[in-house]
Each structure stands twice: as C-alpha cells, then as structure tokens.
Amino acid sequence: MAQIIDGKKISAQIKEEVKTKVAEYKNQGMEVCLAVVQVGNNPASTVYVGNKKKACELVGIKSLAYELPEETSEEELLNLVNKLNNEKEVNGILVQLPLPSHIDEEKVTNAIVPEKDVDGFHPANVGALSIGKQGFISCTPYGIIQLLKRSNIEIAGKHCVIIGRSNIVGKPMAMLLLRENGTVTVVHSRTKDIKEITKQADILVAAIGKPKFIDETYIKSGAVVIDVGINRDENNKLCGDVDFESVEPVVSAITPVPGGVGPMTIAMLMNNCVEAFEFQNR
Ligand code: GUN
C-alpha cells in the first residue's frame, strides 16, 4: 500500500507553527504584515488572493489588500510597489500573477525589494538559492521539500527527476533537491525520451500542466511521486498531472490532487512572511 502524503495535514501543521510565532511577536507588541496586490479581476487570481487573505487571518498575519483596476498603468503599479518597499510596517509584498498584458511582469517582480519578496521570484533570491545562500524560496517547491521531509522521505543520494522547467516550480525545485543532496535530472517538452528517464526516478516531481499525463508506464516500482498539477479531467473533476489510479498501486508514496502539493503553497507563503519579519527585525 502506498503512503498517501497528506498535504492538508502537513500544511495545517506548518500554519500552526507560524501562528504560534506570530502570536509570540504580537505579545511583544509587533505585527507581521503582508501586502497583497491584484491588478484586474482574473477569476483564478481572485480565488488565490482570497485564499491568501484567509490564511493570513488564520495565522494572525495582518494583510493589506490592494485591488487595482485592469487599466492600472505599469508606472502606477511600480509606484505602489515602491511605496510598499519603503513602508516599515510591511514585511512582505506579493503581486499576484499573471498581470494584464500591458504590464511587464519581470519589471514588477524585479521592483520588489528582495527582503520583502516572499514569493522568491526576484533574481537576487533565485540567485541566492542557486549558490546556497539565504533568501526567499518559491513557495510551491519549498512546500514540496517540506512534504518530503515531514513524511520522512530521504532525499540525499536519490535520483530526483523533475518534469517541467518553469521559473516558479521546475528550476527552483531542481536547486532545492540538489541542496538536499539529491541527484537531479530535469526533463521537459524537448526531452527525447521522457519515459526512459522518469523510469529511473526514485523521486518524481510532475509539473507539466497536462491532466493525468503520467501513468504507471513512466514509473519505477517503489518510487515517490509528487504531483504539482491542478487540472480538470474530462468530467470537469479536479485532477493532477499524474493518473493516480494507475500509478498509486506501484509507488511507495504519492501526493493526491486535491490535498497534496496545493495547500502547501500558501502555508509556505505564511512561513516566508514570518521569515521576512524576522529578517527585517533581526
Ligand atoms: N500566480 C500563480 N501562482 C502564483 C504565486 O505563487 N505567486 C504570485 N505572485 N502569483 C501567482
């Protein structure tokens, strides 16, 4: 029987730990504060931003919501980011992506001071991770490391195969698994024979964005499978990049969708907000 890695339970634990820390700081008269900026009303973004605000409430982090109209100019957004950079009470800044097409996302991401970049998207934080220095780590891959560690799954010496090379998941995931002494391979859309490589994986991280793409023919018996996908299947039911029914019988551990990686992202965002607060008040 495969171990089902319970992201709901592990994310709740992490949020409890964050809540305890936030309460201690509150007792000392200090508040942890996250600014959340949304431009326009992309429905998915509205759901994500709403969940982030709810999580803040749960753990006691103050959240400042900036809901800007779709027509906001790049300059106006950069001015807001700049203002938040300079506000001492703001510990973390999150600009929800995607931004409307007339705004250069890279420019905005790079405008957030690295000390408040709780998403871990700024090149200074990406660079810090790749050379083993302290910095903010992208929440989803950071959450996956927590899932593995808190499920007592050894990473050191394991062959870790990541499918997908995005800046938000695939690339930081590779750096993190390497930092944990895994042997890392990244496969992607231009890889010649994906299956040949995934079949060697002790730990497989699927971040493809295609519903149920990975079936048992991609898997080595006894592997650990982490499913980052959030898709809809033919019946409009939520599903991952992994065909759970096909894969679960042959693996030693697997994350479900929903309830696996998903809840970890926000938990790690809350964790990063406290890290930002601690860094700024050290
Ligand atoms: N859009 C989708 N995921 C994310 C995320 O983790 N951070 C931000 N800022 N935008 C997103």
Residues whose N, C-alpha, C, O or C-beta is under 5 A from the ligand:
A	BS01	GUN	V95 Q96 L97 P98 D119
